[in-house]
Amino acid sequence: MAAKGAKARAAARKQRDKWKSKRWFTIRAPRQPWQYKVIGETLGETREHLLGRIYETTQNEVDGDFSKMHVKLRFRVVDTRGEDALTEYIGHAFQNDFVRRQIRRHRGRVDDVVDCVTADGYYIRIKPVAVVANRIKSSQKSQMRKLMKESILQYTARTTWLDVQNSLLGGGMEKMLIESIKTIHPTKSIMIRKVQLIQSGVVSETGPTLEEIHEEEKKSSEEMAAKKAASLEKAMSDEDLSDDSDDSESDDSSNQEDESEVVEDLSSLKVAELKERCKAAGLKVGGKKAELIARLSE
C-alpha cells in the first residue's frame, strides 16, 4: 500500500501543468457588420480547442448603445488565425428581468416561435412577443400570431442574413410587426426576445479583410502613441518654463530682500553714524535722517 501511494505521488508530481501551456487569444466579432471588432479574450491550449466555443456579451459593449444593455449577443468561434479567434453571430436574447418588467399585471401577452430561411440560405428561429395594454381574447391572439408569422416569413425570404441581423438588432423588425397587427388590437410594444441561428448559409465576403483591420489598428495605435508623446513633451516643456519663472521670481525676491535688509540696517543707525558714512563715501552730510539714508541707498 505504501509503495502504491508513493508511486501515485510521484506520478502526480510529474504531471504537466496545463495552465502553463495555455495562451490568450483575441476574440473578434464577424466581418460583417462589425468588421472584426475586438469583443474579448479567451484562454486556450491550442487553436483547435477554441473552435465551437460560445462567447456572450451585451450589445452595449459591442455597439456602444446604452439602450441595449439588456440584449445579450452570442458568438461562436468558427476559425482561428494567429492569435485571433474569428466568430459568427448565432443569435441574441433579452434578459429575463427586462421581459418581466415589460409584462405587468392586467396586460396581454402574445408569444410565438417562427422558423424561417433567409434569401442566402440561413435557417433561423425568431421568437417575438407582443405586449398589449389589456387582456385580449384567444381568437385575437391567434390572429395576431398569424399576422406576425406571415410578416416574418415574407421579410426573411427576400432578405439576406446580414440585413435581417441589422433589422433585429436595430428595431426595424419590431416596428414592422407593430404595423402588421395594429388592425387586430393596439399594441404597446413588440420585442424579439430571442433569435437562434440553426444552420449557416452563404457567408458574405464583403467588407475589410483581417489584414486590413490589423493595419488600421496598428496605425491608430501609432497615432495614439505619437499624441501621448507630444502631450508629454508639451507638459515637460511647460514645467521647465514654470521652473524658470519660479527661479527668476525667487531671484527678484531675494534682491528685494537684500535691498530691504540694507534699508533696515541703515535705519537702525543714528544720525551721527549716518553722517560719518556719508562723509566716508564723499556724499553731502547735511540734511535729515531720511535724506542721509536715501543718499547711502543710491
C-alpha positions, 0 to 999 in steps of 0.5 A: 500500500505504501509503495502504491501511494508513493508511486501515485505521488510521484506520478502526480508530481510529474504531471504537466501543468496545463495552465502553463501551456495555455495562451490568450487569444483575441476574440473578434466579432464577424466581418460583417457588420462589425468588421472584426471588432475586438469583443474579448479574450479567451484562454486556450491550449491550442487553436483547435480547442477554441473552435465551437466555443460560445462567447456572450456579451451585451450589445452595449459593449459591442455597439456602444448603445446604452439602450441595449444593455439588456440584449445579450449577443452570442458568438461562436468561434468558427476559425482561428488565425494567429492569435485571433479567434474569428466568430459568427453571430448565432443569435441574441436574447433579452434578459429575463428581468427586462421581459418581466418588467415589460409584462405587468399585471392586467396586460396581454401577452402574445408569444410565438416561435417562427422558423424561417430561411433567409434569401442566402440560405440561413435557417433561423428561429425568431421568437417575438412577443407582443405586449398589449395594454389589456387582456385580449381574447384567444381568437385575437391572439391567434390572429395576431400570431398569424399576422406576425408569422406571415410578416416574418416569413415574407421579410426573411425570404427576400432578405439576406442574413446580414440585413435581417441581423441589422433589422433585429438588432436595430428595431426595424423588425419590431416596428414592422410587426407593430404595423402588421397587427395594429388592425387586430388590437393596439399594441404597446410594444413588440420585442424579439426576445430571442433569435437562434441561428440553426444552420449557416448559409452563404457567408458574405465576403464583403467588407475589410479583410483581417489584414486590413483591420490589423493595419488600421489598428496598428496605425491608430495605435501609432497615432495614439502613441505619437499624441501621448508623446507630444502631450508629454513633451508639451507638459515637460516643456511647460514645467521647465518654463514654470521652473524658470519663472519660479527661479527668476521670481525667487531671484527678484525676491531675494534682491528685494530682500537684500535691498530691504535688509540694507534699508533696515540696517541703515535705519537702525543707525543714528544720525551721527553714524549716518553722517560719518558714512556719508562723509566716508563715501564723499556724499553731502552730510547735511540734511535729515535722517531720511535724506542721509539714508536715501543718499547711502541707498543710491 
